[in-house]
Amino acid sequence: MAFIKDGKRIVDLRSDTVTQPTPEMREAMFSAEVGDDVFGDDPTVNRLEAMAAERMGKEAALFVASGTMGNLVALLTHCQRGHEVILGDLAHTFINEAGGAAALGGIHPRPLKNQPDGTLLLSDIEVAIRAENVHYPRTRLICLENTHNSCFGTPLSVEYTQAVGELARSRGLKLHIDGARIFNAATALCVDVRELVAPADSIQFCLSKGLGAPVGSVLCGTREFIYEARRNRKIVGGGMRQAGVLAAAGIISLTKMVDRLADDHINARQLMHGIAAIPGLVAEPVHTNIAYFRFAPDVKMSESEFVKQLEQRSVRLLSLGPRRFRAVTHCWVDTNDIEVALGAMREVMHQVA
Ligand code: TLP
């Protein structure tokens, strides 16, 4: 599959959110049986939720509009106003979700330093958990992100997640996982996704990233938790009606798109390998489908000029902060596209060498 614009093939590495529904998804969306999901009447949504819960080893699931909504609804369900959530200072929920939990839920964020592998030190979490004291917010929840987007797409291990889960339980706290790319983590670690999420009270994963669906995420947890989450989804306006047209694509994501994620990881490694050999570019570690790289110190070109020059060669990626870039592989990019991207980068960097 390839993106074609004005007759030209585009290699779009800005994010795995740019993926479009596959022909099979479009077919399934076209013929999806639907009903009013707020009444619980949409058979396709119900089927997706049952499949997702089973896949995650949780009792129940809730289809939501986006990863951001999944995380927000999870936080609103675990926490009351004035509660505190411990999370990473580089967590998507802390940085990239418009402060929704604070803005709408009165939930106080307690960011701890993310280690380069996306973990939070257990000792840091221990220290951050508040004692009962009239001055303090009440610690209620710990959030992990797996894979960790800003920390090189690193997968968090089963052992680490279990350790955080045990710590949470021993202190009467809940654990939520932002598993936007949890299947990438399971693929990279060669483990069943159930093992990765077993220690968590809730997990949200995205259908609309590497799994290719056009819209949607699923939040999973106990039956009781999902019952409450459904109310909170309504509060944030996420009660969708004939959402089966969207869920139909999500079912294809779960049944057909998970096993191919390993290819995206191979392509990301191929990309990084190539970038490492281009004078002026410095590759960073790559673990899954997210590849970061930067300019070498002597490069004079601006980030925006680099992105523009690549765009002119039909290659898209993101400039993320000073002298640094991100390229994400996904199902609309193949090994040939990776070579095209590398060729374009070589050409652009050659001009400034
Ligand atoms: N990530 C997007 C951008 O928002 C940065 C991307 O291009 O990587 N959790 C994680 C770990 C994510 O990476 C994202 C999206 C979300 C949650 C939010 O998902 P959506 O975009 O569906 O709200």
Residues whose N, C-alpha, C, O or C-beta is under 5 A from the ligand:
A	BS01	TLP	R14 S15 T17 S66 G67 T68 M69 H92 N96 T147 N149 D178 A180
